[in-house]
Amino acid sequence: MTKWLGLPEVASAHGVAIDRFIGYVHWLMAILFVGWLVYFVYVLWRFHHRRSPRPDVVGARSHVSTYAEVAVATVEGLLLVFLAVPIWAYMSEAFPPEEESTVVQVMAQQFNWNFRYGGADGRLGRQDPRFVSETNLFGIDPEDPAGRDDVTSLNEMRVPVGKPVIVYVSSKDVIHSFKIPSMRLTVDAIPGMRVPAHFTPTREGRFRIICAQLCGNGHAAMAQGVLVVESEEAFQRWLASRSGGSVSYE
């Protein structure tokens, strides 16, 4: 079913469950659509004025419609309880430990994506709104040693394959929506808030990052973002090249 829907190829661990849920929901919708269409055609034929010249004042005597409604509600409830709720709980509560994950801070702005990583020490430096400027979008405290080797990039996010990724998403100006379709990830980027999310990429490649919230005249330019999923070694080499070359390869 998901192939017929034209969804991009899934490339995250949790994406498989989301696609399965989407498939089940659309199968249910297709069955309901066909069922109601058949019923509608039957009613037009069965109760044509030539076949029913006089109205039936008693009405329906069968309970089939009631049973059908109960069956549909039951299926919807099962999808909600056993698929939708567990997926939501996993994405909102089951966060991997930061020390076992790649932590990336995402800052949206009109009309670019900014990404920030801990450098050689693996720690993100302290932030303070007083230091926010055009050259310091994240407001990194220049007096904090942990922030001096932080790595930033524009419109390109890099992560290693097979390792959990935690993103902390915010916005510099207006409300944006950080979306990676192939990872089945969408996170609102709201000024003044840091919204966490996580995913685990399962294959290497280059994947689109887009903004799913209309954010101004240049909204379409937000589609220039790209997620590069590569091997751990390649990611560490890139990180080392951006932070002075002292990153551990362990």
N, C-alpha and C positions, 0 to 999 in steps of 0.2 A: 504493500500500500504506500509506504513512504517514497518508493521510487516513482510511483505514479504522481505523487504530490510535488515532485521536483525539488525536494529538499537537498541542500548541499551535502556532500559526503561527510558522515560523522567522523570526528577525529579526537573525541574525548571519551573517557571511561564512562561518565554518567550519561553521555549523549545517546547511548544505545537504549537505555531505559526510557528516556524522553521520546525517542522515535517510536518505541513500542507503544507507549501511551498515546501518542498522536495517531498511530495506525489504528489502534482499537477504537478511539473516538470517531475516526472517520468511517470505519466499518459500520459502527452503530448509526452514524448519520446517514450512510448510504442505504442501510436496511430500512431505516425509518422513512427516508425519501421515497424509495421504491414502494414500500408498504402503503404509505399515504397516497401515492400516485395511483396505485391499483385500486385502492378504496374509493378515491375520488371518481375515477372512471366508472367503477361499478355503481356508485350512487347515481351518477348521471344517467346510466343505462337503466338501472333497476327502477328508479322513481321518476322516469319520464312520464309526462302527463298522459300519454297514451296508455301506459301500463298502470298508472295510478291516477285515474280521473278524480277520485275522491280522496281527501286527506285522511290519514290514519290518526284518529284522535287519541289512541292508546299509546302510540310511540314504541320505542324499542323494548322488546321483551327479553332479549339476550344480555348476558353479562360479559360478552366477549370483549367489548371495549374497555370495561373495568379491568379485566385480567391483563389486557394488553398494556394499559397504563401502568399497572403495578409491575409488570415485567420490565418495562422500559425504565421505570424509576429504580428498580432493583439493580439492573445492569449499570446504570449511571452511578448508583451508590457504591457498587463494587469497584468500579473504575476509580472513583474518588478515594475510597478508603485504602485500597490495596495497591494503587499505582501513584496517583497524584500526591497524596499525603506523604508516603515514604520518600518520593523524589524531593518534595519540598523540604522535608525534615533533613534529608541528607545534605542538600545544598545550603540550608540555613543554619544547621546545628553541627553537623559532623565535619568540622574543620580539621585538617591535618595539622600536626605541630609545626610551628614556624621553622624550627631548627631542621626539620626534615623536608622543607619545601623551598621553592623559589619564591621570594617575596618581591612583588613589584608594586610600586605606587603609581597610579594612573591619574594624571591631571588633564582634564579636557578643557579646551578653550576654543573660542571662535578663531580659526577653524582648523585646529590641529590637535594631535594627541601627544602628550608628554609623558615619558616613562622614567622612573627612577629606581635604581637598585643600590643595595649596600655594596660597597667596594671591597677592598682587600680584607677588611675586618668582618665583612658580612653583616654589618649593622647600618641601619639608616640613621643619619644624623638628626639631631633635634630640630624641630620646626617652630617658627614663631611668625605670626601674621605681620609683625613689624618689619620683617626682612623681605616681604614679598615685593618683587619688582619685575620689570620686563626681562631682566637678566637672571632673576632668581624666583622663578614661578612657584617653586615649592616652599619658599620662605625658609631655606636652610640657614641655621644659625652659624655664622662664620667662626664663632668662638668655640664651637663644639668639635673636638678632634674627630669624632665618629663620622661627621658629615663631610670632611675634607676630601675623602676618597670616593664619595658617592658617585655613581655613574648615571648619567641622564642621556636620553635619546629622544629624537623627534620623529614621530610617526612610524617608528619601527620598534616592536616589542620582541625580544628574544627570550626563549625559554628552552630548557632541555627536555627531550622526549622521555616519557615514562616516569616523570617526577611531579608530585603535586605542585601546583602553582596557586599562590594566594595573592589576589589583587585587592588593593585598597583604592577605591575609585572616588574622585572628587572633581570639582569644576572650579575654574577660575572666575567665570562670568555668569553664564546662564545655565539652565538645566539641559544637560545632554544625556545620551544613553549609550553606554559602552557595550557594543554588541560584536561578538565573534560568532557568526553563524555556524561554522564548522565545529565549534566547540560547544554549541548549544548553550551559549552564555549571553545573558543580557543583564546589565546592571545600570541603574540610574546614577548619573553623575550630578550631584547637587551641591551648589556652593555652600561652604561652611560645614559640610558633612563628609565623613569618610566611610563609604559603604564597602564592606568586605564581601568577597566572593571567592570561590575556589574551583579549580578544575584540574584534571590530569590529562595532558595530551598523550595520545596513543600512537601517533605516527609522525614522522618528520615531513616537513613541507612548508610552504608559504600560504598563509590564510588571510583573508580579508578582515579588516577591522572597520566597522562602520558606526555611524551615529544613528540610532533608531528614534531620535526625538528631534523634531523640527527646531532648529536653533538659530536661524537667521538666514540672510541672503546667501551665504556661502555654505549652507548645510551640506550640499553635495560634495564639497571638498573634504569633508570628514571621512569619506570613503577611501582616502589615500593611505589610511593606516594599514599596516601589515604585521601579522604575527609570524615570526620565523621560529619554527620548531626544529631543533637540531640535536645532535648528540651532546652528551654531557661535556666531552672533551672540546668540541667546537664552541660550545657556549662559554666554557671557562676561558678559552683562548680569547674570545671576543671580550669578555669581561675584563680580563687581564690587560688587554690592549687599550681599554678605555680608562683603567684605574691605576696605571703605572706599572703593571706587570708583576705584582706581588701576590696574586690570588692563588690560593692553594688548589691543586688539581686532585686532591683526595676526595 
